[in-house]
């Protein structure tokens, strides 16, 4: 489940208006395009591992240039900060991600630093590759990038068209940026690795562990849209909000009777989605039904940690052994144990956008930070127990304001 998965992920001009906004967009593109003189941008980067204090605002980071015919250059309007960003800043996953960077560059000299974090974004297309047919300059898009790519906490990013889709029309950029990484992680867990779909989930009983994070909140809404009966686990102060997004039953893990209440549900569930990672190992597997193809899906695997601790080869081997053991322990009762991973997926984002525009799934934004305040967003996420997403709003930055004024003067 280690190296094959990494290899699988690797494989995996006209303005919209002609007056005022459209003219400004065109001037902005001409001003910002590396081919037209402007070659640098602002980007939040780290030059060593550590906490949010390691983040530095680089005012002269190079604007990325198109490398492939299927790439688009995107001006980022908003991006979220995910727990993965905080952990990667601390060094989590560096061994595996550096290995993939080396494979992509065909060089053993591919460097991790400066580390530019951020996975998801919402923005506007400002340049397109020669083979891009379904997008044009000025299109509003959203997407999520692979963890080994330069991240989205920068003014401009490169994104392959298979990683993006048109932004939901009903959302602004701040709301839209709260979705892609968390939504695609849940989508991958349920559909790709879990092997489930709308028809197979309908009427099934699903337990969601870790219901208040971005993945858990999206999963609950998606599963309810598909007709599942959802039980969720969260803290006391989150019960009402989890009920509001559709959970049928909510269990409070701070309740002294919680574990006993959980034991009483033994053999009740068809699916368990664990977004926390083995908090109740002595209880959860027994909650699944026996001999009914029930499945335990976790988005927290030991692969990256094992690779960090033991190196790629030994870490992957240890992870494979552990996966085999976990699978063997569950299969004996007709259950399956599955590890799930985030996968960039533009087609899934297109489907998710339809659900959002139909008001079947709603955004949950807890706080919005200016571009200059990005480290504060990291600090908030690092403390845990968020009740929504932390968003960086690029359009509220002083740099954006000054740039727009300059554009208007040039026009």
Secondary structure, DSSP 8 states (H G I E B T S, - for coil): --HHHHHHHHH----S-SSTHHHHHHHHHHHH-GGGT--EEEEEEESSSSSGGGEEEEEEEE-----STTEEEEEEEEEEE-HHHHHHHHTTTHHHHHHHHHHHHT-TT----SB----EEEEEEEEE-TT--S--TT-EEEEE--TTS--SSBSEEEEEGGGEEE--TTS-HHHHTTTHHHHHHHHIIIIIIT---HHHHTT-EEEEES-SSHHHHHHHHHHHHTT-EEEEEE-GGGHHHHHHTT-SEEEETTSTTHHHHHHTTTT-BSEEEESS-STTTTTGGGGB-SSS-EEEEES--SHHHHHHHH-HHHHHHHHHHHHHHHHHHHHTTTEEEEE------HHHHHHHHHHHHTTSS---EEEEEEGGGHHHHHHHHHT---SSEEEEEGGGSHHHHHHHHHHHHH-
